[in-house]
Amino acid sequence: MVPYPRALMEKSGVALRPIGLYDLPAGIEAQPSITPASRGLRCLFEAFDEWMAGKYLSLSAEDYGCGGCGRAFFGLQTRPREEFITFLAETEGLKESRELMERWLEHGRTYKPGNGRIVIGGLREDFYDYLKTVTFFVNPDQLSVFMTGAQYFSAPEDIPPVIAPFGAGCMLMLTLFEDMDAPQAMIGGTDMAMRKNLPPDILAFTVTRPMYERLCRLGGNSFLFKPFLAGLWKARGEGRG
């Protein structure tokens, strides 16, 4: 039985569908499916409404939409390096200097799917073996609940349970985790270029599969059923117990 964080979802009041990112083999179909080319998508987050409607976005090295996504998810060099540095550092002003931008690019990791394609969409039991990350879409109050949940099982000597690195929206769904086998969460939806595709009060909270399984274990002894959270919802005028 595939785990599901029912207590966390209900107690935090998250209504938006959680999204899984899968390294899915050929021959296993996710339906209904769309591709960047079939919908004219550039940023993968342009599929947000379609994810919420239960559709799956299929990405490959031949059909990935944005060049940044092609680099992050498939290791593709979609434009000359110097041109890319100029665009990020000077045109968009994302780093103090070209040198700093280049160092960031050199340090950054990319992903190469073991099965040739990445599929993003709702959680499915039959896809669980191929699941890499889960992304929850949360408002600031809900983010505080999820952050507390991510830190609930964490000891001081563990890796940071929650990180918020600099990167493109797609990178914040996968490639900026240093160890996919570690329980860790990442605050995403902070890339200004992709935020227009999300509701204005919504951020992303992406977790590795080990962290997802931790969140599913939150139960009756946790903060979800204690006064701090009840006090928050009372202050907001919400009736959640």
C-alpha positions as CSV (number, residue, x, y, z in Angstrom):
1,M,0.0,0.0,0.0
2,V,1.5,3.3,-1.1
3,P,1.7,5.9,1.7
4,Y,-0.3,9.1,1.7
5,P,0.1,12.0,4.1
6,R,-3.6,12.1,4.9
7,A,-3.3,13.7,8.4
8,L,-0.9,16.4,7.1
9,M,-3.1,17.2,4.2
10,E,-6.3,17.4,6.2
11,K,-4.9,19.2,9.2
12,S,-3.1,21.8,7.0
13,G,-6.1,22.2,4.7
14,V,-4.2,21.8,1.4
15,A,-6.7,21.4,-1.3
16,L,-4.4,21.5,-4.3
17,R,-3.3,18.1,-5.8
18,P,0.2,16.9,-4.8
19,I,2.3,16.3,-7.9
20,G,4.8,13.4,-8.4
21,L,7.9,13.6,-10.6
22,Y,8.6,10.2,-12.1
23,D,11.5,8.7,-14.0
24,L,9.0,6.5,-16.0
25,P,10.1,3.7,-18.3
26,A,8.8,3.4,-21.9
27,G,5.8,1.2,-22.1
28,I,4.2,2.6,-18.9
29,E,1.7,5.2,-19.9
30,A,0.4,8.1,-17.9
31,Q,-3.0,9.1,-19.2
32,P,-4.3,11.6,-19.9
33,S,-0.9,12.9,-21.1
34,I,0.3,16.1,-22.6
35,T,3.7,17.2,-23.9
36,P,5.3,20.7,-24.2
37,A,4.9,20.5,-27.9
38,S,1.3,19.4,-27.8
39,R,0.3,22.4,-25.6
40,G,2.9,25.0,-26.8
41,L,4.4,25.1,-23.3
42,R,7.7,26.8,-22.6
43,C,7.9,26.5,-18.8
44,L,6.7,23.2,-17.3
45,F,4.7,25.1,-14.7
46,E,2.4,26.3,-17.5
47,A,0.9,22.8,-17.0
48,F,-0.2,23.7,-13.5
49,D,-3.9,23.8,-14.3
50,E,-3.6,20.6,-16.3
51,W,-1.9,18.9,-13.3
52,M,-4.8,20.0,-11.1
53,A,-7.2,18.5,-13.7
54,G,-5.5,15.2,-13.4
55,K,-3.3,15.3,-16.5
56,Y,0.4,14.2,-16.8
57,L,3.2,16.2,-18.5
58,S,5.6,14.0,-20.3
59,L,9.1,15.4,-21.0
60,S,12.0,14.0,-23.0
61,A,15.3,15.1,-24.5
62,E,13.4,15.8,-27.7
63,D,10.4,17.6,-26.2
64,Y,11.2,19.5,-23.0
65,G,9.9,23.1,-23.5
66,C,12.2,25.6,-21.9
67,G,16.0,25.3,-22.6
68,G,16.6,25.6,-18.9
69,C,14.5,22.5,-18.3
70,G,16.3,20.7,-21.0
71,R,19.6,21.4,-19.2
72,A,18.3,20.6,-15.7
73,F,16.5,17.4,-16.5
74,F,18.3,16.0,-19.5
75,G,21.8,17.6,-19.4
76,L,21.4,19.3,-22.7
77,Q,23.3,22.4,-23.8
78,T,20.6,24.3,-25.5
79,R,22.4,27.6,-26.1
80,P,26.1,28.7,-26.3
81,R,27.5,28.9,-22.8
82,E,28.7,32.5,-23.0
83,E,25.3,33.6,-24.3
84,F,23.6,31.7,-21.5
85,I,25.8,33.4,-18.8
86,T,25.1,36.8,-20.4
87,F,21.4,36.2,-20.4
88,L,21.3,35.2,-16.7
89,A,23.8,37.6,-15.3
90,E,23.3,40.7,-17.4
91,T,20.0,40.5,-19.2
92,E,18.1,39.2,-16.1
93,G,20.5,40.4,-13.5
94,L,20.4,37.2,-11.3
95,K,23.9,37.3,-10.0
96,E,26.3,40.2,-9.2
97,S,28.8,39.3,-11.9
98,R,29.3,37.0,-14.9
99,E,32.1,35.2,-12.9
100,L,29.7,34.4,-10.1
101,M,27.0,33.3,-12.5
102,E,29.6,31.0,-14.2
103,R,30.7,29.5,-10.9
104,W,27.1,28.8,-10.0
105,L,26.6,27.0,-13.4
106,E,29.7,25.0,-12.9
107,H,28.6,23.9,-9.4
108,G,25.0,23.1,-10.5
109,R,23.9,19.5,-11.1
110,T,21.8,18.2,-13.9
111,Y,19.7,15.0,-14.1
112,K,19.7,12.3,-16.8
113,P,16.6,10.1,-16.6
114,G,17.5,6.4,-16.3
115,N,14.5,5.6,-18.4
116,G,14.7,8.4,-21.0
117,R,11.7,10.5,-19.9
118,I,10.3,12.4,-17.0
119,V,6.6,12.4,-16.3
120,I,5.0,14.9,-13.9
121,G,1.5,14.6,-12.5
122,G,-0.8,13.2,-9.8
123,L,0.3,10.5,-7.3
124,R,-0.3,7.0,-8.4
125,E,0.3,3.7,-6.7
126,D,1.4,1.9,-9.8
127,F,4.1,4.6,-10.4
128,Y,5.5,4.6,-6.9
129,D,8.6,2.7,-7.7
130,Y,9.6,5.4,-10.2
131,L,8.8,8.3,-8.0
132,K,11.7,10.8,-7.4
133,T,10.0,13.8,-5.7
134,V,6.6,15.0,-4.6
135,T,5.6,18.6,-4.8
136,F,2.9,20.2,-2.6
137,F,1.4,23.5,-3.5
138,V,0.9,25.5,-0.2
139,N,0.1,29.0,1.1
140,P,2.3,30.6,3.8
141,D,0.3,29.2,6.7
142,Q,0.4,25.7,5.2
143,L,4.1,26.1,4.4
144,S,4.8,26.6,8.2
145,V,2.9,23.3,8.8
146,F,4.9,21.4,6.2
147,M,8.2,22.8,7.4
148,T,7.4,21.7,10.9
149,G,6.5,18.3,9.6
150,A,9.7,18.0,7.6
151,Q,11.7,18.8,10.8
152,Y,9.6,16.6,13.1
153,F,11.9,13.5,12.8
154,S,15.2,15.4,12.3
155,A,18.1,15.3,14.7
156,P,20.6,18.2,15.0
157,E,23.4,16.2,13.3
158,D,21.2,15.3,10.3
159,I,21.4,17.0,6.9
160,P,19.2,20.2,6.8
161,P,15.6,18.9,6.5
162,V,14.5,22.0,4.6
163,I,16.5,24.0,2.1
164,A,15.7,27.0,-0.1
165,P,18.5,27.3,-2.8
166,F,18.7,29.6,-5.8
167,G,17.6,28.0,-9.0
168,A,15.0,27.8,-11.7
169,G,11.6,26.4,-10.9
170,C,12.2,23.1,-12.5
171,M,15.5,22.7,-10.7
172,L,13.7,23.2,-7.4
173,M,11.7,20.1,-8.2
174,L,14.6,17.8,-8.6
175,T,18.2,18.7,-9.4
176,L,19.1,20.8,-6.4
177,F,18.8,17.9,-4.0
178,E,22.3,16.6,-3.3
179,D,21.2,13.2,-2.2
180,M,17.9,11.8,-3.5
181,D,18.1,9.0,-0.9
182,A,18.1,11.5,2.0
183,P,14.9,12.8,3.7
184,Q,14.9,16.4,2.6
185,A,12.5,19.1,1.5
186,M,13.0,22.1,-0.7
187,I,11.0,25.4,-0.8
188,G,10.2,26.1,-4.4
189,G,8.0,28.3,-6.6
190,T,10.5,31.2,-5.9
191,D,11.7,31.6,-9.5
192,M,10.2,34.9,-10.7
193,A,10.1,33.6,-14.3
194,M,7.7,30.8,-13.4
195,R,5.7,32.4,-10.6
196,K,3.1,33.8,-13.0
197,N,1.9,30.2,-13.6
198,L,1.0,29.7,-9.9
199,P,-1.7,31.4,-7.8
200,P,-0.2,34.5,-6.1
201,D,-0.4,33.1,-2.6
202,I,1.0,29.7,-3.4
203,L,4.6,28.3,-3.1
204,A,5.9,24.8,-3.8
205,F,7.2,22.4,-1.2
206,T,9.1,19.6,-2.9
207,V,10.3,16.5,-1.0
208,T,12.4,13.5,-1.7
209,R,10.7,10.1,-1.5
210,P,12.3,9.4,2.0
211,M,11.0,12.7,3.3
212,Y,7.6,12.1,1.7
213,E,7.4,8.8,3.6
214,R,8.3,10.6,6.8
215,L,5.5,13.1,6.3
216,C,3.1,10.2,5.8
217,R,4.0,8.9,9.3
218,L,2.8,12.1,11.1
219,G,0.1,11.0,13.5
220,G,-1.9,11.7,16.6
221,N,1.1,12.5,18.9
222,S,2.5,15.1,16.5
223,F,1.9,18.9,16.4
224,L,-0.9,18.3,13.9
225,F,-3.2,17.5,16.8
226,K,-1.8,20.0,19.3
227,P,-2.7,23.6,20.4
228,F,-0.2,25.6,18.3
229,L,-1.8,24.5,15.0
230,A,-5.3,24.8,16.4
231,G,-4.5,28.3,17.5
232,L,-3.3,29.3,14.1
233,W,-6.5,28.1,12.5
234,K,-8.6,29.9,15.2
235,A,-6.7,33.1,14.4
236,R,-7.6,32.7,10.7
237,G,-11.2,32.0,11.5
238,E,-11.1,28.5,10.2
239,G,-12.8,25.6,11.9
240,R,-10.2,22.9,11.5
241,G,-9.6,20.9,14.7
